[in-house]
Amino acid sequence: MKYAYCASCDEVSVLSNLEPERCHRCQKKAVPLRVRRPWQHWVASGVILAGAVIVFVTDLPSIALRFGLLLPFIVFGLFFSAWGLRESKQKALKAGRARAVEEG
C-alpha cells in the first residue's frame, strides 16, 4: 500500500503498489509519500492472528461456534485497522502539505 498526495485536491489517495500515482478524485498526477505503518496496524494483525490461533486450537464441534468465537477478533481487528488507516492518511496529508509548501 502506498499514499499519494494531490496538491490540486488537497487529498491523499490510498493506492496499491502497482497503481500509478494518480489522485482518485481528479485523476491528476499525485506525489507519492512514504508513511510508516502505525501501531494500530500491528495490533489489528495481532488480534486477528490471535483469534485464528484460538479457533484452531480449541476443539469446538460446530463450525458456527468457531465463527462465533472468531467474530469478535475480526471486529476488533477491523476497528484497529480502520483507525490505523485514518491515522496514516492524516500523517500523509500533513507530509503532503508540508512538501507542497517547500516546493512552492
N, C-alpha and C positions, 0 to 999 in steps of 0.2 A: 504494500500500500504506500502511496505517496501523496503528497499535498502540493497543490499548485495555487498560487495567488494571482488573481486577476485585478490589475490596478484600475481598469475601467469600471468594473462592477464593485470593487472593494469586497470581494468574496473569495473564500477558499473552497476549492473543489477537492474532493477525495477521489483519487484515481487508482486504478490497478496499475501494476508495474509496466504493463505493455501498452497502456493507453497513452496517446500523445498528450503533451502538456497544453491542454486547451480548457478554457472555462466551460463549465456545464451550462451556465446561464446564457452567455453571449457567443460562445464558440471562438472567442479571440484567443490569441496566444497568451499563455499564463506562465508565470515564473515558478519553476519547481523549488520547493522548500524541503529541507531536511528537519524533521521533528522527531525527537525520541519518543518511544512509546512510554506512556505514563504508567504509574504503578497500578492503576486500575485495570490496565490490560493484563498484567501478570496475575493479579488477584482473580480476574474473571477466568483466565485459563486454569488457574489452580482450583477454583471452585468447581468448574465443570469436570476437570480431571478427577478430583476427589469424589464427586458424585458417581462418575463412571466406575471408579475403583470399588466404591461401596456397593454398587449394584452388582458388579461381577463377583465380589467376594461373598455377599450374602446368598443364602440358599433359599430364595423365595420361589415357590412353585408356580405362581401365576405371573404371566407377562404383564398383566395390568398392574399388579403390585410393584413390579420392577419399575415400570414407567411412573407410577405414583411416587416411588421413592426418588427417582431421578428428577422429577419435575421441579421441586424447589431449588435444586442445584442449578438447573438450567435457567430458571427465573432470576436467581441472584447473579449468575454468570452474565446473563444478558443485561441486567441492571448495571453491573460494573463495566461491562464492555461499552454500553452506550454512554455512560458517564466519562469513560476514558476517551472515547471518540470526540465528545463535546469539548473536553479539556484540550485535546490535541488540536482541534480546529481553532480554538481560541488562541493557543500559542502560535499556530501557523499564521493566523490573521495579524497578530501583533508583529511577528517577524516579517511578514509581507509588507505591512505598512511602514515599518522601520526601513526596510530595504528600498521601498518606493521613495521615501524621504531622502535617503542617501543618494539615490540615482538622480533625483532632481525634480 
